[in-house]
């Protein structure tokens, strides 16, 4: 019965797609300038959206068919294999697959889209695979080059991979030349780390698609560092995070954590493409895609069941690896990056301020920060545990010769209780520590307004993102005695609104975000508000601005 139902559903799906494709083809014949006319672009968008709804409905029915099937973790492991317990938590128990994103990232390609207006047809980033991109290089050349790379990881070729290669090599040359320059410094380090875990050296390219080799990168989902770790995953893989230190920003420490994650993922899935996909969307989501596909153990076999971003993640990886090998053939020239040929690693077991190091060695703060980005407030808290200090070799001797004097230099100024508290809290030394329990309907903006602090500070104090849950306890430091008082019994001011016809007009308050405002009105989304008011995700809203919101039906 399952097989019959599956066949019927698939026939329905493909017949709809075929009909649509035929219709589009006929319209193209009638009008050569199809994509240049607004009315035709609008028709295509409507057609596309309609088809997506059909596909979504059919997909839901297919998912229900396979919902009872799953892949047991124990079936994927061989005798002697050991998996980090933290990875198992991310993966979920057998038969209980988590939908959480273990490592949420913004790919290099996505960042490029967000920063530039495309001159070709107007489409969303996720549609990159649906519109073929043109290049003077024939497919046969790409195929031959990929085969010549002799990679331990399989490097197939298809339209999706072709599109990503074209973007990396032809559409963003300046950015890629900068990345190639940084690669000369970082990738040999990553190769050594990967080799120490017995992993394919080709995995080094993942750092490119994760962060464009930016050690201080922070994604919209609050993934941090060159390897883009979320807080929970970082802690499971022993990256140290506190008020002074965030080792997600340490390229070397986070590379070790990434290698451990990829090793664990490969032991589960037995396929490097799936392990790479897992790094983007989480092992639970990959396993769910395997289950929905009927047990396929190949990336392209589960492709359409994966999250949209993950579908482009493996093609991006292959494109990045291709570019590392064939940048000369595309006339790309790595930019010279001022990174020293040798960096020494020193151990610090006392409190040490960057200013103390700078005074005796002559190194600039910019250099010091670039080699030690994990220290958040220019302080190495060596009393807690032994930490690492990296210095270019020309400064090492000065540090060693003056080490005792360096530690003593203005230590009473840099490390007095008042100064340390100010660093930790971002407020004055007499700030009061408050623990706030999140209530239903509260957002970070509401809580920040209540205590007259910034949203960013709340995030920093609690090492959290924008999303909070009911019952969560948040630490807040404030110079005020308590929440901001209002004329009403409520701790937050009542939002100012007016009504006219089918619309509500909301007056923006300080600290409001579009996401916060959307949550105030049942059935309203951020996209609804942006569309009605001519806004984009990059648009800033200011206190006093009136936003038009459609009444719920």
Buried (B, 14 or more C-beta within 10 A) or exposed (E): EEEEEBEEBEEBBEEBEEEBEEEBEEBEEEEEEBBEEEEBBEBBEEBBEEBEEBBEEBBEBBEEBBEEEBBEBEEBBEEEEEBBEBBBBBBBEEEEBBEBBBBBBBBBBBBBBEEEEEEEEEBEBBEBBEEEBEBEBEEEEBBEBBEEBEBEBEBBBEBBBBBBBBBBBBBBBEBBBBBBBBBEBBBEBBBEBBEEEEBBBBBBBBBBBBBBBBBBBBBEBBBBBBBBBBBBBBBBBEBBBEBBBBBBBBBBBBBBBBBBBBBBBBBBBEBBBBBBBBBBBBBBBBBBBBBBBBEBBBBEBBBEBBBEBBBBBBBBBBBBBBBBBBBEEBEBEBBEBEBBEEBBEEEBEBBBBBBBBBBBBEBEEEBBBBBBBBBBBBBBBBEEEEBBBBBBEEBBEBBEEBBEEBBEBEBEEBBEEEBBBBBBBBBEEEBBEBEBEBEEEBBBBBBBBBBEBEBEBBBBBBBBBBEBEEEEEBEBBBEBEEBEEEEEEEBBBEBEBEEEEEBBEBBBBEBBBBBBBBBBBEEBEBEBBBEBBEBEEEEEBEEEEEBBBBEEE
